[in-house]
């Protein structure tokens, strides 16, 4: 099973001072760079009259379809325009991260860490080998060769990235609630009017934390499970058979990006409604 | 039973039992969506979008079980 490389956490690639740059962070940076570059190119070639270019049509297609989605859910153009930038940012960042993880070379091109360079990763198996005794001599050579570390790993296949995205989404929900309802938004969580509302408030508070977990694990689980599925399929049958699974993963990547941005949108919209109107 | 065998068994039970609920849920969603399309074929595209979204939510529960199984196996 030595050919099968599955790691549940992102591995450090290099260090800048005390800051550890992991391979999923590297991919996220590439994705951010791509999005910024795309936006700059579209902005510079923007034509207000006459026939728009292909690139402009493509950008308009993305914005238009997401704007109509926002309008369908919020039911008002003003709110839709307010939430649109966040929704588009979530959607583009997540979908590009998901699809970048499917490119050949991502997760398969890397280097072998020298023992001692990444202490915690490499030293642990070595001590295990000594404890187990001579029957695992093969593992020993593999351990002294060093752990295989790919340069790139899909950003959303790392729990840190998805928890960060979930925190941004839930944090923004609170901000939007306070912005639209003023201080009375806090009544959703702390309410002393009657005992039932008090307990509902406690439940709502717990629900906010559950939302972070569910956002983070849904995205991470789907993308990481896809990577494991592809790795296992490639390990079992290297040709032809993994191909339909790549198609499936393209679809899953799109659906998960859509689900994340749409759920965020629904929660933003709920936060703008007062407590009475919600029921 | 040593630790490794227990781990493998726990992983199998985690994903096996965890997949039952989402499987029933996805079956119900798809069945009802097909019935709805049969009754109102013009609304097929709208129903399909909602069906796929609902499936993604039902599937997420299976994915939680899978994450737990993978954590048991690899951590």
Interface residues (C-beta under 8 A of the other chain):
Chain A: X6 X7 X8 X214 X217 X218 X220 X221 X222 X224 X225 X228 X255 X256 X258 X259 X262
Chain B: X52 X53 X56 X57 X59 X60 X63 X64 X66 X67 X70 X71 X74 X75
